[in-house]
Amino acid sequence: MAALEGENSVDVEVQPVAHIKVQVGGLAGLETISLYPNSILKFGQGDLQGLSPDHLEFYVINFDEQLPALCYVRDRQSQNGIRVNGHFLGAHDTITPGHCLQDGDVVTVPICKKGDRKAGGGHPQLTFYFCQELPERPPFSLKPLQRKEAASFAERYRITDRPIGDGAHAKVYLSVETATARQAACRVVDMDALRHKRDAQSTLRRLRQEIDTLRQLHHPNIISYVHAAQSPHTLYCFTELATGGDLFSFVQRRLLYGPAIREGDLKMIVRQIVDGVSYLHKAGVVHRDLKPENVLFAIRPTPDYRIVLSDLGHSGLQRQRLKSLVGTEQYIAPEMATDGSDAQHGFPVDMWALGILILFIVDSQERCQFHGLVQKQVDDRIDGLCSNSGMKLTATAQRFLKKCLKINPDERLTASQAENHGWFRAKAHLERLKRLRDRIETSWSSTRKVFSMVETIPDMSNVGHSPKASLKQEVSSKLKKTTGERLECSKRPATPSSAGLGVSSSDLKKANQSRMRAPSGQRNQITLLSKYLDHEELEKPRSSSPAGHGLFSSLQLQSIPETFVMHGHGQKSEEGPPLKRTKKEEKTDFQNDVRSKVQPVQFQMGREDNRGWGQSRLRPRFGAQKGVSCLGH
């Protein structure tokens, strides 16, 4: 049987959060193994061929006490990887994060020939059936309107019903990138509920600013941006899923179950926070809300793997006059808490928060408050906390801590100075720091991606059936307005081409008749809309548009390619060949149409209507007097 070990001892009073039923090969019978909050179960090579010495692991994260525990499986750079519900996970040359398991998931270790890791022929050698009892009703779920909106981008990103976090302004759900099966975290902000709050405008501004900031950042110690979408009612933000929990839960777990946090663990954590803060400062960004809940373990719940900074909602730019009192009270720097409207702050506030964060790791039971104290009193309290805690810090580590907690921001350690501090260059833990750098390089892609603007979702609050109905109704309304006639729904059955649009075949016939009576420029506008209504499925956009996610998202004809708007007189168009009419019939219809107009009409299709056209490619003009017309080319 494959080797099984627990990283930590299990208290008999602790209840398991999930169970795994293990089947070996095609043998009958299952062995049940329990998952506990404080254990990491590792499976490796035993008397079974095809497994790596340290193949895969299961572990549990209690990210939020109000939510069910999150259980993960992770491939440990094995030779042949693992599969979750048929999707291949793992890479021998890359450190991959954990995969969040849901009740009923099946994890298999496939049989592969040497050198062919993805070939899964034969029976799997190990099969794990994951079982976790969840409440019948989750603590929160997507609203009906949000489900309609999420359906508009479900082909790319699917939001599951599994809640993984609950913040002051957002609910966080587990999501999946459809094409790759890669998991992500999706923050869902209910803007309708937010607008009733007192600070609604500032909160919405901060949320949008955070998305815009994340899109432009690229660093292994900063949470990675994935995608964002916005409707008039909801804001969706997708980021990488940190599969090791946050620093707060890590410290509490070590405090309850052990082993105790040592200075080496502290150095691994602080080193990565300093690198992330230094990158932000070089980019001109002040985080302003560093705290344990915003420091996440990206790979697994140990400090020897990649750690990221998250939640840039309170961030600001150094070039601006930063005077707002934001962040968490315990981590606010003295210059931010100074009374007076002219008090400004900048990069040093992040280094002060880092110092308070270090004290939290050293002794999480002690609440540190230094406001109103002089520097000597601050230093004395640091000495007392370090001497009374279970973690014995070296003199170099204490000097680093005191430099972060200088009352005067000008005397405080900068992020660049912290990167080169002697604490990180000491002989102790040098080899461990080197292994950490190697792990970071193999678990993060240095290729920088260019992300599009926030995707715009149309208003679906009045849509009764499908996410496409709102857009179809808007196009139908545009058609009625362009023809100048109020189309009445026919009592006869609708044709398949117009089903679901509220426009019958007789309506389209009237629209076509009106098209032939209209001037040529307006005639092509009607043709375009009629053509679109004849297609049941929406056309996929030819290119991404910042204003929306499709060709017809804003219904502005000026943005439509030339081949869709105008075809030269007498040329073959995408709608089909032109109607055969004699010149006499065209002239008679044209003059009758002009005489029927009471008000002079002018229509021009030129550069203002479509980029790349001539300034006056086609311009029908009608004189104010009846029967007088002039056609200019």
N, C-alpha and C positions, 0 to 999 in steps of 0.2 A: 504494500500500500504506500502511496505517496507520503512523504514526511509532512508532518503537521506540527507547527509550533505556535505558541502565543507569545507576543512580544512582552506583555505584561502579565502579572499574576491576576487571576480572576477571583473576586470576592464571591463567596457562595450566596450572599444575600442579594447580589445584583441580578436582576432579571434579564434574560436575553432579549434582544430587540428583533432578532430574525433567526431563521434556521436555514441550513443548506443540506440538501439531500444529495449524497454523492453516490454515483454509480461507476463502477470500473468496467470498461470495455462493454461487452454485451452480456456480462454476467447478471443473473437475477439477484435481486435484493439491493436495498439502499441503506446506506449508513447516514444517520442524521448528526450534523454538527451545529452547535449553537454559536451565534455571534453576540458578543457582549460589548458594551460601550467602550471598554478600556483595552480591548484586545486587537491584535493584528495577526491574522492567521495566514501562515505561509505554506504553500505546497511546492514540493520539489521532487527531485529524482529519488525514488526508493527502489523497489524491485520492478518498476515499470519502465520499459524502454520508450524513448520519444520525449521524455520530460527533461528540462534543463535542471541543473542542481538547485536553482532557486527560481521557479517558473512563474508563479503568480501569487497574489495575496488578496485577502479580503480584510476590510477594516470598516469601522463605524465612526461617524461624526455626529455629535449632538450640536448642531449649529444653532438651533433655537429651541429652548425648552418647551415652548408652546406648540412645536411642530414635531411630527414623527422623526426619529433618527434617520440619517442618511447612510446607506450601506453602499460601499464601493468595491469593485474588483479592479485590479491593476496588473498588467503584464510587466514582469520584471526583466525586460530585455531578453526574453527567451528565444530559443532558436526557431521554434515553429509558431509562436504567438498563441493567442486564444481567440475564440469567437463568442460573441454575445448575440443570441437570437439570429445567428447566421452571419453577422457582420464581423469582419476581421478586425482585431485590435492588436496593437503592439508592433514594435520594430526593433530588431536586434541592435541597430546602431543608434537608436534614439530612445531617450527616456520619455515615456508617455504618461499622462495623468490618469487618475482613476476614472472608472465609468460608473455612474450612479445606477444602481440596480433598482428595479421595481418588481413588485410581487408577480411571480410567474415567469420571470426571465430565466433563460437557460444558457449556462456558460459551458462551453466545450473546449477541450484541448484536442485539436485535430491531429490525425496521423499524417505525417508528411515525409516525403523522401528527402534525403539530405541535400540541402541547397535549394529546395523548393518549398518555402515556408507557407505559401498560400494554397497549396494543393491539399484538398481535404478528402481524399479518397478513403474508402473503408470506414470502419466504425471508429468513432472517437474513443480515445483511451480513457478519458475522464469526462464525466458529465456532472455538472452541478445544477441542481434545481433550487432556485432561490424562492423562499417563502417569507413573507412579512405581513403580519396582520395590521391593517390600517383602519382608522375610523371610517364608518360608513359614509359620513359626511366630512369632507376636509374642513379645516378651520376657515378657509376662504377659497373662492374659485372665481373664474372669469365670469363677468356679467354677460347676459345674452347679446348685448350690443358689441361687447368686446370679442365675443366668439365670431360674430359676423365679420368684424374688422380683421381678426386674425386669419380668417379664411382667405382673405385677399392675398396674403403672402405665404400661405401654408405650403405652396409648392417649393418654397425655398427654406422657410423656417417654421417649424411646428411647435406651438406652445402646448405642453402637456398639462394635465390636471394636477401634477405633483407640486405643491408649494414648498419652497426651500428657504424662504425668508420673508419677514414682514417688517417694513420700515415705517418711518413717520409719514412719508408721502407716497410710498410705492409698495406693491406686492411683488415678490420675486418668485418666478416659476421656473421649473426645469424645462428647457427647450432643446430641440434637436435640429441641426442643419440637415435638411432632407437629402441633399446630394451625397454627403460624406458620412452621415450618421453620427457626426461629431456633436457632443452635447455642449450646451451653452446656458448661461443664466439670462433670463429675460425679466427686466424690471418693468412693471406695468403701472403707469401713473394715471389715476382717474382724474382727469382735469375738470370734469363737471363737479365732482365733490370738492376739489381743491379750490375752485372759484368762490366757494362760500366761506373760505377761511380769510382771516384778516390780512395775512401776508401772501395772498394768492399770487399777485403779480411778481413779487420778488422771488417767490419760490419757483414759479414757472421760468423766470429768467435764469435762475441758477441751474435748473435742470437742463435747459437748452444750452447754456454755456458749458456745462459739464460734457455734454455730448460733443459739442464743437471742439472742446479741448482734447478729449480722448481721441478723436479722429486724427489729430495731428501729432500724437505722441507715439513713440515706438521704442520700447526699452524692456529688457527682461524683468525688471522689477516694478513695472507699471502694468496694471490690469489692461488686457488687450481688448480693443474695441472690435465688434463684429458687424453690427447693423443697427439701424434705428428707423422707426416709422412713426408717423403722427397723423392723427385724425382730428377733427374739431373737438372730440370728446376724450381721447386717450393718447398717451405717449408711450411708445414701446422702445426699450433700449436693450440690445443684446450685447453681452460681453462674454469673455471666456469664463468657463466654470472653474472656480478654484476648488479643487477636490480634496483639500486637506483641512478645511475649516479656517477659522480666524485665530488670531493670536490670543484673544480672550479665552476661547474654549480650550486652546492648547495649554495655557497656564493653569486653568482650573482642573483640567484632566490630570496634569502632572501633580498638582497639589493633592488631589483626591486619591489617585491610584499609583503615582510614582512612575518612573524614577524621578528624583528631584532634578530640577534644572541646574546645570553647572555653568561655570563661566564660559566654557567652550561653546555650549548651546547659545548662551547670550551673545557671544561674539558673532556666531553665524547669523543670528537674526539681525543684530544691529548693523553688521557689515552690509547686508542687502538693503536695509532701510536707508542707510546713508547713501548708497549708490543710487537708489531711486530718487531721493530728495535732491541729490546733487544734479541729476539729470533734469529734474523739474526746474531747479534754480537756473541752470544754464539756458533753459528754454524761456526763462523769464516768468515762470509760474510759481506762485506761493500756494502751498497746499492748504494750510490754515485749519486743518481738522485731523491731524495725526492722532490716532488713538488705537488701542488694541483691536477694536472691532473693524477698523479699516486696514489692518495688516493681515493679508490672507496667504495661506499656504497653497500654492498653485498645484503641486504634484501629489503630495502625501503629507500626513500630519507629523512631520519631523523637520527640524531646522536645517538639516543638511541638504535640502532640496530648494528649488526656486520659491521665493517669497515675493509677493506683489503688493503695491499700494493701491487702494481703491477709494471710491467716493470723493470725487473732485468737485462736488457740488458747491462747496464754500471756497474754492480756489479763486485766486485773483492774480492779476498781472502786476509785476513790480513797477512798471512804468506808470501805473495808475496811482491815484491818491487813495491808498487803502486805509480806511478809517472805521469800517463797520466792525461791530463786535460780533464775531461769528465763531463757531466751533463749540467744543465741549468745555464747560467751566473748569474742570480739573486740569485741563491741558492748555489753557489760555495763558499766554505770556504776560508778564507784568505791564509792558507798554500797551497792550491791547485793553487791559482793564483800567488804565489810567483815565480818570475823569477829565472831561474837556473835549470839545468838538474838534480841536486841532491836533489831537494825538494821532500820529500815523505809525504804521508798522510795515514790515517787509519780510525778507528772507529769514531774519533771526527768529521769528516766531516759530518756525518749523523746528529749529534746533532746540528751543526750549521744550517744545512738546516731545521731542525725542528723549530729552533728559528725564522728563516725567514718566515716559513710557518705559525707560530702563528701570526706574525705581519700582514700577508696577511689576516687572518681571522678577526683580530681586525680592520684593516682598509685596505680594498682591493684596495682603490683608491690611496694609497701611495706606491710609488716604493722605496724600501729600498736598499740603497747602502752604505756599511760600509767599503769598501776596501780603504786602505790608511789612515784610522782614527785610533787614539789611543783609549784605552779602555774607558777613561773618555768621549770622544766625542760620543762613541757608547752608553754608558749608558744615556747620556743626550738626545740623539735622541730617545731612547726608552721611557724615561719619557715624552717627548713631544708628541710622537705618542699616548701613552696610555691616556694622559690627554685630547687630542683633539678628540679622537674617541668617538663614541656613546656608546661603551662597556666600562664600568667602571671596571677595573681589581682590585682585592684586592692586598694588599702588597705582600702576599705570591705568588700570580700568577706572579707578576712583578719580584720577586726574581728568580722564576723558569726561566722566560724568559731571564733574564740577565745572569744566569749561563749557559744557552745554547749558548749565543752569546759572549763568551769570546774569545778575539783575540788569546791568547795563548792556543793551543789545550790541553796542560797538565792541565790547570786550568778549562777546560770546563767540564760540567756535563756529566757523562757517562750514558749509557742507564740503567744500573743496579741501579745507584744512582737515576735516574729519577723515576724509578718504586716505590721507597720508599720515594719520596720527600713529604714534609709536605703538599703541595698543594693538593695531592690526599688523604691525611689522615685528612684533615680539616672536621669539622662537617657539613659544608655546602655541600650539594649534596651527602652525604654518602649513603643515602637511594637510590638515583637515580643510583649511581655507583653499588650498590648491585643488583638492578633490571637489569642493563645492563649486569652484569656477568651472571645472570640467563638466560637472553635472548640469550647470546652467547652460553651457554651450550646447550640450546634447539634448536639452529639453525645450529649447526655444529657437524659433526660426528668425534669423537676422534679416531675411528678405522683407523689405518695407512694402506694405500694400497701400494703394491709393483708393480711398473709400469715397463713394458718391455721397451727395447731400442726403439729408434725411428724407426718406420716402414719404410721399403725401398720400394719405388714404382718403377717399371721398366720404362725404357725410352719408352714413348708412342708417341714421336714426329713423328714417321713414321707409326703409326698405323692408318689404314683407317676406321676400322669398330668398333671393340670392344676392351676393355682393355686387353682381353685375347689373342688377335691375335698376339701381339708382342712376348709373351712367346711361343706360338705355332710355330711361324716362327723360333724362336731360337732353339726349340727342333727339328724341321724338318731339320734345317741346321746341327745340331749335328748328326742326323741320317745319312745324306748324307756323312758327314766326316768320321763317324765310319765305314760305309760299304766300303769305299774306292772307291765308284762309284758315278758318277754324275747322279742323278736320273732325267730323263726327264719326264715331265708331259704328261700323255697319253691324246689323243684326245677323248677317250671314256668317257662317263659320270662317275663322281666320285661316289664311294659308300658312303652311309650315314656315315659310320664310319670315312671316311677321308675327308668329305665335309668341306670346309672352311680352309683346311690346305695346299692346293697346292700339295697334294700327292694323287695320284689315287690308285685304287686297284692293278693295274699292278706294280706300284712303290713298294707297300708293298710286293707284291709277289717276286719282284727282291730282296728286302731287306731280305726277309726270306731265299731266295736261297743263298744269300751272307752270311747270318748268319750260315747256315749249312756248308759252306765251310771254315768259319773262325775258328780259335782256340777257345777252349771252353770258355776262359775268355772273349775274345772279343765277342763271340757269346751271352753271357748273357747280355753284355752291349747293344747290338743291340736289344735283346729281350725286355729289359726294356723300351727302347725308342719306340719300335714298339707298346708295350702294352699301353704306355701313349698316343700315337697318336690315338689309337683305342677308346679312351674315349673322348666324345665331351665336357664333363664338367670337369673342373679342380678338382682334389681331394683336400679336405680341409686338411690343415696341421695337422699332428698328435701332434705337439708341436710347440710353438712359437720359431722362430729363429731370433737372433739378426741381421743376415745378410739380412734377407728378411722376407716375410710373407707366405712362402709355401715351400713344399718339393723340388720343382724344381726351386726355385727363382734364385739360382746361377748356376744351372746345374753342380754341382760338385758331381760326383757319390760317392765320399768318404763319404758324409754325409747321404747317403740313408741307411735305415735299411737293415739288412742282408737278410730278407725274400724277399726284392725287388731286390736284386742284384744277389745272387747266390743260387742255390738249388743243393744239392748233386747229383752226377752222378746217373742217373736212378731213382731219386725221383720225386714225383709228385709236380709240381710247380703251382703258381697261373695262369700261362699262359695256363695250361692244361696238359694232360699227354704227356710224351716224345714220339717222333716219333719212331716207331718200325723199327729198322734196324738191319740186321745181322752183326755179328762181322766182317765178311769178307768185307762187303760193307763199314763199318766204317773204316777199316784198309786201303782199297784201296783209298777211298776219302782222307784219312788223308795223305797218302804217295804222292798222286798226288798233293795235295795242297802244301806240302813241296817242291816238285820238281819244282813247278811253281814259287817259290820265288827266286829272284836274290840276294837280300840282306838278311842277317840273321835277324830273328825277334825274340824278346824275350818278353814274357808277364808274369807278375807275379801278382797274386791276394793274398795279405796277409794282415798283420797288417796295412801297410801303406794305403791300399785301404778301409778298414772298421774296425773301432774300435771293439774290442772284438773277432776278428778272431785270429786263430793261426798265427805264424810268417810265416809259409809256408804251408798254407792249400791246395792250388792248384797252381801248377807252371808248365805250359807247357814250354819246352825249345826246340829250334830248332838249330841244329848244323849248322856251316857255310858251311859244305859240303852238296851237294845235296843227298837226300835219307837217311841222317843220322839224327835220332831223338832220343830224350830221354824224357820220361815223369816221372816227380818226384812228389810224393805225400807227 
